[in-house]
Structures are given as structure tokens and as C-alpha cells.
Amino acid sequence: MSGLDGQRGWADYWKADCAASCEPENPATAREIASLWQSWLSGFPDGSRILDVATGNGIVLAHAAVAARVRGHRFALTGVDLADIDPPRYVRNLDPALHAATFRGGVAAEELPFTDGSFDVVVSQYGLEYADLERALAEAARVLIPGGTLIWLAHADGSEIARQHRTQAEELAFLLAPGGPVESMQRIVGKLRAGRDPQEIAAALAACRTAAADFGRTYPPATIVREVLDGFAALVGRASAASADGLAGAVAEAARRLRAHRERIASLLDAVLTPDRLTRVRATLGTPPWTALKVEEVRVGAARSLIGNLITADKPPL
């Protein structure tokens, strides 16, 4: 996977009005995660300067804003991300406090554009683990004041999030494989352009859907595959030779988005803190300039599903 392709995937994602990466479908679970972040951040004093690394559309900063308001406080909020981000532009229901926050895209966690000791707290949700661990954590330490705190919710090996995204990766590999549904749709568009027999076009579409159904039986529920094929079928049903150019553009754009999504998922799975990577984190945060390292599993929902490792550490006061 190229880093550029991965960033394009994330840029698409953040411009699609997504509040957070790995956002739970269950609203109760989303509220539980929000409550956890608010509890982790509620003890910081009025005026605390908080930096969110790999902020995306600023979901953790939104939780920080709520934690501050509950106590009648205000935090100074800053978010950076390697992707091209602009939450006030792309998020419809943005927390009002985030309109006063500072957001900067194109910023690598390994090279933070801030002076030493600029922040009281550095936070990250599914972010720091995408970077070079040692360099990113060294930068987090540099921009923290003496006595500052790191709070990091990281992708955990064996988490429900990792499992779901591995399943999605299988679906995308099927859709984008040579001779797979996307290529089949491109061939169908060619038949439409050539004015081929409608029955021949219908047979080609039926064969494509049969292959998708076979995949779904092997890898249920195959949600992405079903949605993509249903969308393709609807487009073909409305198309004609005269509108084939428009259909070709729609298929090409769908293929581009699927490839971007595949690269985004690949980058997520590469970022998971495997046992070896977690050992590296412990080694880095267990030595100066860090102290008070804690690593604990975070589980949510009625099933207590694992969603990540909560990693906290302090930079000792002078």
C-alpha cells in the first residue's frame, strides 16, 4: 500500500461528514465511548491546552469540550492530522466549541509544528499508532509541558474493530479483484455503449450478482458487496446506450472510492498494536522522559467488546 493512497482514503473519509474513525453503529456504544473520554478529561483545570494527534474530524476534542462545559471551564483545543482535514467545513453537527478550535491538516505525528512545552495534554484516538511509534511519542513528550499527560486510545490486537475491518478487507478484495464485480461492471458498460442485446447485458449482470451471492454465503453478511452490487444493478436498470458515458463515470468513481476505502482499511490494520508493537510502546513510555505508564483494555457495550488499549503516561514535573 502506498502512503499516498492511504491518505487519499482518509481524506475521502473525513470529507464525508464522518464524526470519527471506527464509529460504532450502536448509538448507546458511541455514547459510552464519549462518556469514557469525558471522564478521562474532566479533571484537567480551566484553560488546559489540549492537542489531539491524528484528530480526523475532532471527535476527541468534542468530548473534551463537553468535559470542560460540565465544569464551567474552557479548554484551548488544537487538532492535527496527516490527512487533509477541515471539520468546520465538512461536519454538519460540529460541536460549537470546535469552531474556535485550531485544526491543521498535512501534519505528521513525527514532526509536530509546535514549540517545546506548548500543551498540557496530548490525546489521540486511533491515531498515534499509525505513525513511527518512537518518533511520534518523542514528539508528544517534546510538546508537553513538564507535568503534562498523554492519553491515547489505540487499536488493540484482537479487538472487535480489527475483526470487522479484516472482514471488510475481504469484501473489498473480492469486489476489486481481476475479473471481479467492478471489472464486470466496466464490461457491462462497454456492452451498453456498443448497443448490445439487453438480454446479453441482463445475463452479464445476473452472473455478477450470482458471484456476489456465492461470496456472501461464504463470508456473511457481505454488507459492502451487497450494497455495491445493488447500486450497480440500479444504475444499469436506468441506463441506455445514450447514457452509458454517465454510467461509466459513476462506475469509475465507485471503483476509485472502493480502492481508497481498501487502502484506508489496510492502513488501519497495519496500525494495530500487535504484541510486538505494544512491547515497543511499553519500552518507550516506560523510560524517561515518561513516567506513570498504564496500559489497560477498554471494553464497551453489553458484550463488553474490546475496542482498544488505553495508554496513559505523564511527563514528570521539573
Beta strands, then each sheet from edge to edge (+ up, - down):
strand 1: 49-53
strand 2: 76-81
strand 3: 102-105
strand 4: 119-125
strand 5: 144-154
strand 6: 291-300
strand 7: 305-314
sheet 1: 3+ 2+ 1+ 4+ 5+ 7- 6+
end
